[in-house]
Amino acid sequence: MAFKSILFGETDYVPESYPKEPEFFRDLSLDYVIEGIVKHKDKYNLKEFLLNPLHDRDTIIFRQEVLKDLEGNTELFEKVKSFA
C-alpha cells in the first residue's frame, strides 16, 4: 500500500473554498492558537486544514489514531517533528 497522507488516510482530500475564520474564534482566542501553530510554516498552508472542519468520521478516527501513535512513541514524534 502506498503512503497517501498523515492527515487523511485512505480518503482523497478535496479542499473546500478557503474557509473564513468563524466569528467565535476571536471570542475564544482561537485565532491566537491558529496563528501560533502556523507561524513560520507558511509553505505548508496549514491554516486551510485547521479552519476546514472534518465531516468524515473515518478521517477523524484516523487522525486520532495518528496522534495516539505519536504520543506513545517519542522517537517517532521527534522524527516527524524534525521533518516538519
C-alpha positions in Angstrom: 0.0 0.0 0.0 1.4 3.4 -1.0 1.5 6.2 1.6 -1.0 9.0 0.8 -1.3 11.3 3.8 -0.9 11.5 7.5 -4.0 13.8 7.6 -6.5 11.9 5.5 -5.7 8.2 5.5 -7.4 6.5 2.6 -9.7 9.3 1.6 -8.8 11.8 -1.1 -8.8 15.4 0.2 -10.6 17.9 -1.9 -10.4 21.3 -0.2 -13.4 23.5 0.2 -13.0 27.1 -0.8 -10.6 28.7 1.6 -12.6 29.0 4.8 -13.3 32.2 6.6 -12.3 32.2 10.3 -15.5 31.7 12.3 -16.6 34.7 14.4 -16.4 32.8 17.7 -12.6 32.2 17.1 -11.8 35.6 18.4 -14.1 35.3 21.4 -12.2 32.1 22.4 -8.8 33.4 21.4 -8.5 30.6 18.9 -7.2 33.0 16.3 -4.0 33.2 18.5 -3.8 29.5 18.8 -4.1 29.1 15.0 -1.5 31.8 14.4 0.9 30.2 16.8 0.6 26.8 15.0 1.1 28.2 11.5 3.8 30.7 12.5 6.9 30.2 10.3 5.2 27.4 8.4 3.6 29.4 5.5 4.7 27.0 2.9 2.6 24.2 4.3 -0.8 26.1 4.1 -1.8 24.7 7.4 -4.4 27.4 8.1 -6.6 25.8 5.4 -6.6 22.5 7.2 -7.2 24.0 10.6 -10.2 26.1 9.5 -11.8 23.4 7.4 -14.0 21.2 9.6 -13.9 17.4 9.2 -17.2 15.8 8.3 -15.9 12.2 7.6 -16.0 10.0 10.7 -13.2 7.7 9.4 -10.9 10.6 8.8 -11.5 11.9 12.4 -10.7 8.5 13.8 -7.7 8.2 11.6 -6.2 11.5 12.9 -6.9 10.4 16.5 -5.0 7.2 15.9 -2.1 9.1 14.3 -1.9 11.3 17.3 -2.0 8.3 19.7 0.9 6.8 17.8 2.9 10.0 18.0 2.0 10.4 21.7 3.1 6.9 22.6 6.3 6.9 20.6 8.8 9.6 21.5 11.3 8.6 18.9 8.7 8.7 16.1 7.4 12.0 17.3 10.9 13.5 17.2 11.4 12.2 13.7 8.1 13.7 12.5 8.8 17.0 14.3 12.3 17.3 12.7 10.8 16.5 9.3 8.0 19.1 9.6 
